[in-house]
Amino acid sequence: MRRLLSTATALLVACGGQTAAPATPTATAASSAAAETLDARLARLYEAAKPEGKVALYSSMNTDDAKIILPKFEARFPGIKVEHTRATGEQLITKVTTEMKSGQKLFDVYDSSSFQVKYVIDQGWTQPYVTASAKDVPKEATDEKGTWIANRVVPLVIGFNTAKGVKDGDIKGWADLCDKKYEGKVAVEVGDVVVYTALRKQLGTAEAQRIVKCVGANKPSLRSGHTEIDSLLPAGEFSVTFASHSYRLAVYKYEQNKPVSWVRDPMVVDLAGATLAKDPPHPNAAKLFAEWIMSPEGQTAVAGTGRPPASTKVALKYPDVLGTTQRWFVTIDDSKDYDTDAEFWRSALGIK
């Protein structure tokens, strides 16, 4: 992400852009929002959004999940189409930077992992908005100003193939991957800086760096994309993954009877969520989507993909994808050290 963020920064400088502080909501707006029920707000926004006809969603949500979630929104609010621009969070940052600095304000909602959302917020391209269901998410998943709000949880776990000589209990944490018996048997997703950030936050910089260095010394298989890593693990391409999405492994294990499992505790918990454009082309549709995706109905749609929803009031499809007690949250504020963390991560693992 650092290289793409550097590209985005260069675009800002070249176009004379300035980093602006995000706006804050007024007391009147907050008071009015608190007095309005969710159903009333959805009804009001729907009527106002009908003339707009669509919502422009820039999101890193994968295509399979989008095919489940977005049609439910369109069915709930006939006449409002979701125009989904799908790319990785890094690619979306570059796209938004290019558009904004050329005077094109094309997106309504920016939806990606917390670190990428934070970057867009910091440029002053978004507005705060407190949804009616904000109280349903953990404190790590939003802020009181409504600067952003997570709509899905991204659990990152050590995954393993039980047919490759690894069984439950063999690996109790990332430090175990330093064992030479795992040399050449571990896959690492090259963009998983967030996992190192979490390790450093929980274990201290010295221990986190020791772990990443020794994993690098064990000659890992460097891969791009969790979809690739998670699908190749049950295929036996490697024995262990440094970090997999547990909800994807759950599909392989429980629905396809594949020989995979994962370490339940500890796990790293990243968050993915949304922020609204400061000057959205479809302002009411933008707020309508933000309200719906965070509502019990929208969060149930998220849960239907197998992903853990951010809401604590909606049941998980696979109860064990969030482990039990050792959840190491990476919050939006942890991105402040991203460049330093990314530099060490790439150097220790030999990522070019």
N, C-alpha and C positions, 0 to 999 in steps of 0.2 A: 504494500500500500504506500510506503514511503516514496517510491519513485513516482507513482501517480499523483500523490499529494504534492510532490515537488513540481510536477507538471502543472497542476492546478494553481499553485502559488505563482509560478512563472507567468501563467496566463493573467493572473490578477495584476501583477506588476506591469506587464506589457500593456494592459488595457487601462492602467491608471486606477485600478480598483483599490478601495480602502476597506480594511476589516472593520465592520461596524458592530457595536454591541446589540444583542437582541433586545427587542422591546419588552416591556412588562405589562401585564393586564391591569386594567383600571379596577378600582374597588367597586365601582358601579357594575361593571361586567361580571365580576366575581359574585356579587350579591344577587344579581339577576339569575346567573347560572345556577346558584344554589337553590333558588326558589322554584325552578322549573323541573318537572319530572322528566325522566328519560323518554317516555312515550310522547309526551307533549313536545319535547325538543325535536325528536325525530320527525314528528308530523309537521311541525313548523318549518324545519329545514327542507323537508321533502317538497313542500309546496313552493318554497323559494327556489329550489334547485331545478324544478321541472323546466323552466325556460332555458336553463343552461345546458341541459341534455346529457352532460357527461362529466366525469372526473378524470383528470390526467394524473395517473399514479406512476411515479418512478419508483421501482421496487426491485430489490434483489431476491424477492420471493421466487422460489423455483417454479418452473412451469407446471409440474404435476400438482403442487399445492394450489397454485393460482386457479387451475381448472376446477378445483373443488370449492374454493372460497369465493372467488369473484362472481360466479354465476348466481350464488345465493344472494349476494347483495343486489344484483340486477333483477332477480325475481322478486325480492322484497320491495324494491322501488322501481316499478316499471317506468321506462322512459329515461332512466339514468344509466348510461353505459360507462363501463370502466375501460379507459384507454390505458392499457398496461404496457409501460416501457420497461422491459426486463433486462437487467444486466447485473454484473457483480457490483458490490458497493463501490469499489475503486473506480470502475468504469463509469458509474453514475456520477461520481464526484467530478470527473473530468468533463462529462457531458454538461452537467449543471453549470460548472465554472465557465465553460465556453459560451453557453447560452446566456447566462446572466451578464457577462461582461460585453456581450454584443447587443445587449438591450432586449433579448428575447426572454420573456417570462412565461414559460410554457408548462411548468409543472404545478400541480395543486398540492400533492402529498408526496413527500420523500420518505421512503420506507426502506431501512436497511439495518445492519448491525450497529450497535451503540457507538462505536468509534467513528464510523463514517457519518452517522447522523450528527455527532458532535461537531465534526468539521464544517458541515453545511450551516449549522446553527451559528458557529463562531464567525462566519462571514457576514452575518446580518441578513441572510436571505430567507429567514423564516419568521413566524409569529407564534407567540404563546397561545395555547387554547386548552382550557381545562374541560375534559369530557365529563359527562354525567356519571360515568362508571369508573373514574380515576381512583376512587376509594377501594376498588376491588383488587388492585394490584399491590405487590409488595413495595416497600419503601424504596428499594433499589431500582424499581422499574419506572419511576417518573420523578418529577419534582413539583413543588407546590405552585410554581408559576405556570405549569403546563407547557414548559419549553419543548418537551417531548414526552412520549409515553410508549412503553414496550407493549406489543400485542402478542408476542410469542417468545418463548424461552428457547435458548440454544444450548443444551447440555453437551459438553465436550468430555468424552470419557476414553479411558484406555480400553480398546477393543481387542479381542483375541479369538483365534480360530481353535475350537476345541478338538478339531481333528488333526491339528499340527503339534500336538504334544503339550498344549497349554490348557490347564483346567482352572476352574473357579478356586480362588485362594492362592494360586501361585504368585500372582502379582497383587501387591497391596498398595501400590502407589508408584509414582513416576520414578522414584529413586531405584526401584527394582529393575528398571530397564537398563541400568548401568551394568548389569550382570553380563559377562562375556558370552553366556549361553544364548543371548539374544542378538549376538553379532550377525549382521546381515539379514535379520528376520523382522525388523521393525520398519514400518512405513511412517513417514512424517509428511504432513501437508505443509507445503512451503510457506503458506500465508498464516500459519497458526501462531503468530506473535502473541495473540491474546492469551494463549495458554501459558507462555513464559511469563507474561505480565501477572497472571494469577498466581503462578508458582512463586514469583518474587514477592508478591504481596503477602502470601500466606507463610512462606518458609524463610523469607529473607533473601537478599540479593546473592549472597555468597553461595547458599545451598542451591538456589534456583540455577545459578550459572554452572555450578558443579554438575548438576543433573543434565542440563542441555549439552554441556561439553562432552560428557561421557557417552551420551546418546549419539552425539556426532562422531565420536571415536569408534562407535560400534557399527559404523558404515551403514546408516539407514538408507532405505529406498525413499528418495525424495519425489513426492507426487504433487500434482496441482489439482485441487478441488476435492471436497469431501465426498461428493457423489462418486468419484472414481475410487477413492480409498475405501469407502464403505462397501462398495459393490465388489471390489477385488478381494477383500478380506474373506468372505465366505467362499470365494472361488479358490482360495488357497494360495494366492499370489505371494502372501507373506503371512507370518504367524501372529503379529501384534501390530496395532496402530498406536501411535503416540497420542492421537486424539481422533475419535470418531463421534458422529452424532448418534447418541444412544437410541433415539426414536427410529432411525433408519435400521439400526441393527435389530431392534425389536421386531420390525416387519420380517426380516430374514429369519429370525429365531422362532417367532410365534405363528407366523402365517405361512412361511415357506419351509419350515423345519430344517433350516441351514445350521451348520455347526459353528455358531458364533455366540459369544457372550461378551460381557463388559464388566469392568470394575465399578461397583455401585458407589463406593466411598473410598477416597474422595473423588469428586468430579468438579470440573470447572463449569460455571454457569454464565454464559454470555447472554445478552438480551438483544432482541431485534425489535424495532419499533418505528414510529412515525413522527414526523413534524410537519406542520403546515407551511406552505409558501407564504412569504410576507405579502406578496401581491398576486394571489392565485387568479388565473383566468376564469375559474369556476368556483367562486368563494363559498357559496352555499353547498354545492355538491362536495367540496373538500371537507367541510365541517360535517356533512351528513355521513360521509364515508368514515371519518375519524370516530364519530359517535357510534356508528353501527359496528365497526370492527372491534371496538372495546366493549360493546354491549354483551349480555349473556348469549344472545343469538349469534353474534359475530364470533365470539370466543368459542362457542360450541362448534362453529364451522371450522375454526382453526384446529380445534381438538380432533375433528374428523379426519384430518390429514395424518394424524399420529403425532404431530408436533405438540409439545406441551404449551397450552395457552398461558398468557401472562396472568389472567384472572385466577384468583384463588377460589372462586366460586364455581368453576367449571371443572368437571372430572377429567382426568387423564385417560386417554384410550389405553395406554400401557402404563400401569401404575408404577412400575419400577424404573422408568426411564430417568427419574430425578433422584434415584438413590434413596437414602434415608436421612442422614444428619450432616455429613460433611460436604456441603455445597459451597464452593468457593466462587462467590459472585464477582464478576468483573463489571464495574459500573461505568457510566458514561464519563465520569471524571477521571478514571484511570487512564484515559487516552492522552493525558498531559505528557506522559513519558514515552509516547509511542515511538518517536524517532530513535531515541536512545535504545529502547528495547528491541526495535527492529534491526538496528545495526548489530547489536550483539547476537541476536538470533541468527541472522544470515551468516555472520562470521563463524560462529561456533558450529554451524551445521554445514558450512561450505556451500551455501546457496548463492548463486551468481545473480 
